[in-house]
Amino acid sequence: MIRSNDPEAIARSLKRSAEKSSRQKSSPFRSAMSMLTSYVNRAGKNPPARKVKVLEAAKDRLRAAFGRGTS
């Protein structure tokens, strides 16, 4: 569970976790993005706007950490 409110810390943690994992079937980027998306989906139907904003910002930071575009 993501408990941090810092998008940079969330992105770093997911990147580290995805690169370290030996169980992944796809690239570390896709694995990390998938983990983050599952947290967003797990938040329920009407999650707090603040939490959604933090998680969406973490997606942008994760893309930057892996050298991907912001699209």
Buried (B, 14 or more C-beta within 10 A) or exposed (E): EBEEEEBBBBBBBBBEBBBEEEEBEEEBBEBBBEBBEEBBEEBEEEBEEEBEEBBEBBBEBBBEBBEEEEE
